[in-house]
């Protein structure tokens, strides 16, 4: 059967991806995941990080769990991490003197906690097949674990910036190293020959502990094999899942990186790959919210329901199709975004 990959924007770096990917295929995770080990792809385009997941990476996970395991299994899994979570929270706010060592510690915490963030995000995709108690538990776990993951990524960038200054490395280079390359760099202070080009375009394959970097024409060819949504130039209508109903017309405000976001005009249609608490001031001004990703417990869906604003999530390609200033109609009754002009 042909494997279909979907493109998702992500906030973690190539450095973190290498550590995290192997965790999902560890034997101890087999109780939650229902698929065999397979390649995970990480893409960098103009400094923005993406990864590609297969349908089974999330649907297989959620459906397998819903059919096999009771709520108590997820509760027990979460309880195992409580002591480590307390230590992790303290680690995030402590003074980080040994920067390089603390970056490695940070990635170990990410490796441990990201799977449960994913599990609690995708279980609700089962809808009616999970009960209300499990749904409530997923919401609780998302609140507990997603913030430490977000704060961890912020800390990682800060520590990498400090390390670059200490070692007189050009700003924003270390984010594009794999975990193994980073550990090698700490010993030798040597960077890969292609490090400058990685900021613009890089495709990284992570599979069974091995990282393979594709660059140039080789990367383009490989990317065409896995990215079925790359050719979207003629798309005029996007479909997704309704998070909150309503119909509204407005101009698109596309946010690729929240760090680079300018304030939006009241009533603009906020379009992003995903949202997090940093987006809240923008979401309050937006007339509607459209995202590539997300389920009914994602940040965008929760906030949209609180603000009572039309919201369509899980479009997969909104940020690839829509551009700043496009006039669109968001029909969140039907889950459709139409480009008017």
C-alpha positions as CSV (number, residue, x, y, z in Angstrom):
1,X,0.0,0.0,0.0
2,X,1.3,3.5,-0.9
3,X,2.4,5.6,2.1
4,X,0.9,9.1,2.1
5,X,2.8,11.8,3.9
6,X,1.3,15.1,5.1
7,X,3.3,18.2,5.7
8,X,3.1,20.0,9.1
9,X,4.8,23.1,10.4
10,X,6.7,22.5,13.6
11,X,8.4,24.5,16.3
12,X,11.2,22.1,17.1
13,X,14.5,22.0,15.3
14,X,16.3,19.3,13.4
15,X,18.4,18.9,16.5
16,X,15.4,17.9,18.6
17,X,13.7,15.9,15.8
18,X,16.5,13.3,15.8
19,X,16.1,12.6,19.5
20,X,12.3,12.5,19.4
21,X,11.7,10.4,16.3
22,X,13.3,7.3,17.7
23,X,11.2,7.5,20.8
24,X,7.9,6.8,18.9
25,X,9.3,3.5,17.7
26,X,10.7,2.3,20.9
27,X,9.3,-1.1,22.0
28,X,7.8,0.3,25.2
29,X,5.6,2.6,23.1
30,X,4.0,-0.3,21.2
31,X,1.0,-0.2,23.5
32,X,0.0,3.1,22.1
33,X,1.3,3.0,18.5
34,X,0.0,0.5,16.0
35,X,2.6,0.8,13.2
36,X,6.1,-0.4,12.4
37,X,9.2,1.8,12.4
38,X,9.4,4.0,9.2
39,X,11.3,7.0,8.1
40,X,10.5,10.5,9.5
41,X,11.2,13.4,7.3
42,X,12.2,16.9,8.5
43,X,12.2,19.8,6.0
44,X,13.6,23.3,6.3
45,X,12.4,26.0,3.8
46,X,13.6,29.5,4.3
47,X,14.3,29.0,8.0
48,X,10.8,27.4,8.7
49,X,10.7,23.9,10.0
50,X,8.3,21.2,8.9
51,X,7.9,17.5,9.2
52,X,6.0,14.9,7.3
53,X,3.8,12.3,9.0
54,X,1.9,9.4,7.5
55,X,-1.8,8.8,8.1
56,X,-1.0,5.9,10.4
57,X,1.2,8.1,12.6
58,X,-1.9,9.7,14.1
59,X,-5.0,7.8,13.0
60,X,-3.4,4.4,13.7
61,X,-2.4,5.6,17.1
62,X,-5.8,7.0,18.1
63,X,-7.8,4.1,16.7
64,X,-5.6,1.4,18.1
65,X,-5.7,2.9,21.5
66,X,-9.4,3.5,21.5
67,X,-10.1,-0.1,20.6
68,X,-7.7,-1.8,23.0
69,X,-7.1,0.3,26.1
70,X,-9.3,1.6,28.9
71,X,-9.0,5.1,30.3
72,X,-7.0,3.7,33.3
73,X,-4.1,2.8,31.0
74,X,-3.7,6.4,29.8
75,X,-4.0,7.6,33.4
76,X,-1.3,5.2,34.6
77,X,1.0,6.2,31.8
78,X,0.6,9.9,32.7
79,X,1.2,9.2,36.4
80,X,4.5,7.6,35.7
81,X,5.8,11.0,34.5
82,X,4.6,13.2,37.3
83,X,7.9,13.2,39.3
84,X,9.9,13.8,36.1
85,X,7.5,16.5,35.1
86,X,8.1,18.4,38.4
87,X,11.9,18.2,37.8
88,X,11.4,19.3,34.2
89,X,9.5,22.4,35.2
90,X,12.2,23.3,37.7
91,X,14.8,22.7,35.0
92,X,13.1,25.2,32.6
93,X,13.4,28.1,35.0
94,X,16.8,27.4,36.6
95,X,20.0,29.3,35.8
96,X,21.6,27.5,33.0
97,X,25.4,27.8,33.5
98,X,26.6,24.7,31.6
99,X,24.8,25.6,28.4
100,X,25.9,22.7,26.2
101,X,25.1,20.1,28.9
102,X,21.7,21.7,29.6
103,X,20.8,21.5,25.8
104,X,21.4,17.8,25.9
105,X,19.4,17.5,29.1
106,X,16.6,19.5,27.5
107,X,16.4,17.1,24.6
108,X,16.2,14.1,26.9
109,X,13.1,15.7,28.5
110,X,11.6,16.4,25.1
111,X,12.2,12.8,24.1
112,X,10.3,11.7,27.2
113,X,7.3,14.1,27.1
114,X,6.5,14.7,23.4
115,X,4.9,11.3,22.9
116,X,2.3,11.9,25.6
117,X,1.6,15.4,24.1
118,X,0.9,13.6,20.8
119,X,-1.1,10.8,22.4
120,X,-3.4,13.3,24.2
121,X,-3.8,15.4,21.0
122,X,-4.8,12.6,18.7
123,X,-6.9,10.3,20.9
124,X,-9.9,12.8,20.7
125,X,-9.8,12.2,16.9
126,X,-11.7,9.0,17.7
127,X,-14.7,11.0,18.5
128,X,-17.6,8.8,19.7
129,X,-15.3,5.8,20.2
130,X,-13.8,7.3,23.4
131,X,-15.9,8.3,26.5
132,X,-16.2,11.7,28.1
133,X,-13.8,10.8,30.9
134,X,-11.0,10.0,28.5
135,X,-11.7,13.1,26.5
136,X,-11.5,15.2,29.7
137,X,-8.2,13.4,30.6
138,X,-6.8,14.2,27.2
139,X,-7.6,17.9,27.7
140,X,-6.0,17.9,31.1
141,X,-2.8,16.2,29.8
142,X,-2.6,18.7,26.9
143,X,-2.6,21.6,29.4
144,X,0.0,19.9,31.6
145,X,2.4,18.8,29.0
146,X,2.0,21.1,26.0
147,X,3.2,24.2,28.0
148,X,6.4,22.4,29.1
149,X,7.1,21.4,25.5
150,X,6.5,25.0,24.3
151,X,8.7,26.4,27.1
152,X,11.3,23.8,26.3
153,X,11.6,24.9,22.7
154,X,11.9,28.6,23.7
155,X,14.6,27.6,26.1
156,X,16.4,25.6,23.5
157,X,16.6,28.6,21.2
158,X,17.9,30.8,24.0
159,X,20.6,28.3,25.0
160,X,21.7,27.8,21.3
161,X,22.1,31.5,20.9
162,X,24.2,31.7,24.1
163,X,26.4,28.8,22.9
164,X,26.9,30.4,19.5
165,X,28.0,33.6,21.1
166,X,30.4,31.8,23.5
167,X,32.0,29.9,20.6
168,X,31.8,32.7,18.0
169,X,29.6,30.6,15.7
170,X,27.4,32.5,13.2
171,X,23.9,33.1,14.6
172,X,21.3,30.4,14.0
173,X,23.6,27.7,12.7
174,X,23.3,25.1,15.5
175,X,19.5,24.7,15.0
176,X,20.3,22.8,11.8
177,X,22.5,20.1,13.2
178,X,21.2,16.6,13.9
179,X,21.6,15.3,17.5
180,X,24.7,13.3,16.5
181,X,26.2,16.3,14.7
182,X,25.6,18.5,17.7
183,X,27.4,16.0,20.0
184,X,30.3,15.8,17.6
185,X,30.4,19.6,17.4
186,X,30.7,19.9,21.2
187,X,33.9,17.9,21.0
188,X,35.5,19.2,17.8
189,X,33.7,22.6,17.2
190,X,33.5,21.5,13.6
191,X,30.3,22.2,11.5
192,X,29.1,20.4,8.4
193,X,30.3,21.9,5.1
194,X,26.7,22.5,4.0
195,X,25.6,24.3,7.2
196,X,24.9,27.6,5.5
197,X,22.7,26.2,2.8
198,X,20.7,24.2,5.4
199,X,19.0,27.4,6.5
200,X,17.4,27.9,3.1
201,X,16.6,24.3,2.1
202,X,17.2,21.0,3.7
203,X,15.5,17.6,3.8
204,X,16.5,15.3,6.6
205,X,15.5,11.6,6.9
206,X,15.5,10.1,10.3
207,X,15.2,6.3,10.4
208,X,16.4,3.7,12.9
209,X,18.9,5.9,14.6
210,X,20.4,7.1,11.3
211,X,20.1,10.7,10.0
212,X,20.5,11.4,6.3
213,X,20.7,14.9,5.0
214,X,19.5,15.6,1.4
215,X,20.5,18.9,-0.3
216,X,20.2,20.5,-3.7
217,X,18.6,18.5,-6.5
218,X,18.7,15.3,-4.5
219,X,16.6,16.9,-1.8
220,X,14.1,18.3,-4.4
221,X,13.7,14.8,-6.0
222,X,13.2,13.2,-2.6
223,X,10.7,15.8,-1.5
224,X,8.6,15.3,-4.6
225,X,8.2,11.6,-3.6
226,X,6.7,12.4,-0.3
227,X,5.0,15.8,-0.5
228,X,1.7,15.2,-2.3
229,X,0.5,18.8,-1.4
230,X,3.3,20.6,-3.1
231,X,1.4,21.5,-6.3
232,X,-1.4,23.7,-5.0
233,X,-1.3,26.7,-7.4
234,X,-4.8,26.0,-8.8
235,X,-6.6,25.3,-5.6
236,X,-9.4,27.8,-4.9
237,X,-11.3,26.0,-2.2
238,X,-9.9,24.4,1.0
239,X,-11.8,22.0,3.3
240,X,-11.2,21.3,6.9
241,X,-13.0,20.5,10.2
242,X,-15.3,22.9,12.0
243,X,-14.2,24.0,15.4
244,X,-16.7,26.8,15.8
245,X,-19.5,27.6,13.3
246,X,-20.1,30.9,11.5
247,X,-19.6,32.5,8.1
248,X,-17.5,35.5,7.4
249,X,-15.6,37.3,4.6
250,X,-12.2,39.0,5.1
251,X,-8.6,39.5,4.1
252,X,-6.1,36.8,4.9
253,X,-3.4,37.5,7.5
254,X,-0.9,34.6,7.1
255,X,1.4,33.9,10.1
256,X,4.2,31.5,9.4
257,X,6.4,32.4,12.4
258,X,4.8,34.1,15.4
259,X,8.1,35.8,16.2
260,X,7.8,37.7,12.9
261,X,4.1,38.5,13.2
262,X,2.9,42.0,12.9
263,X,-0.3,43.1,14.5
264,X,-3.4,42.3,12.4
265,X,-6.4,44.4,11.4
266,X,-9.7,43.8,13.2
267,X,-11.7,41.3,11.2
268,X,-8.7,39.7,9.3
269,X,-8.8,36.0,8.7
270,X,-5.9,34.6,10.7
271,X,-4.2,31.7,8.8
272,X,-1.5,29.6,10.5
273,X,-0.1,26.1,10.5
274,X,-1.1,25.9,14.2
275,X,-1.6,28.2,17.1
276,X,-0.5,28.4,20.7
277,X,-0.9,30.9,23.6
278,X,1.4,33.4,21.9
279,X,-1.2,33.8,19.2
280,X,-4.0,34.9,21.6
281,X,-3.8,38.7,21.0
282,X,-4.0,38.1,17.2
283,X,-6.9,35.7,17.6
284,X,-8.9,38.2,19.6
285,X,-8.7,40.6,16.7
286,X,-9.3,38.1,13.9
287,X,-12.7,37.7,12.3
288,X,-12.0,33.9,11.8
289,X,-9.2,31.4,12.3
290,X,-8.0,28.8,9.8
291,X,-5.2,26.3,10.5
292,X,-3.4,23.5,8.7
293,X,-3.4,21.3,11.7
294,X,-5.4,20.4,14.8
295,X,-8.2,18.3,16.3
296,X,-11.1,19.3,18.6
297,X,-8.8,19.7,21.6
298,X,-6.1,21.8,19.8
299,X,-5.4,25.4,20.9
300,X,-7.1,27.0,18.0
301,X,-10.3,25.0,18.5
302,X,-10.5,25.7,22.2
303,X,-9.8,29.5,21.9
304,X,-12.2,29.8,18.9
305,X,-15.0,28.3,21.0
306,X,-14.2,30.6,23.9
307,X,-14.1,33.7,21.6
308,X,-17.1,32.4,19.6
309,X,-15.3,33.0,16.3
310,X,-15.6,30.9,13.1
311,X,-12.8,28.4,13.0
312,X,-11.8,25.7,10.5
313,X,-8.9,23.4,11.6
314,X,-7.1,20.5,9.9
315,X,-7.1,21.9,6.4
316,X,-3.6,20.6,5.8
317,X,-2.8,23.1,3.0
318,X,-4.2,26.5,4.1
319,X,-0.7,28.1,4.6
320,X,0.4,26.8,1.2
321,X,-2.6,28.0,-0.7
322,X,-3.5,31.3,0.9
323,X,-1.5,34.5,0.8
324,X,-1.5,37.8,2.7
325,X,-4.3,40.0,1.5
326,X,-6.4,37.3,-0.3
327,X,-10.1,38.0,0.0
328,X,-11.7,34.8,1.3
329,X,-15.0,33.5,2.6
330,X,-14.8,31.3,5.7
331,X,-17.8,29.0,5.8
332,X,-17.4,27.3,9.2
333,X,-20.8,25.8,8.9
334,X,-19.6,23.6,6.1
335,X,-15.9,23.6,6.8
336,X,-14.9,25.4,3.6
337,X,-12.6,28.3,2.8
338,X,-13.1,29.9,-0.6
339,X,-10.8,32.3,-2.3
340,X,-12.9,35.2,-3.7
341,X,-10.1,37.4,-5.0
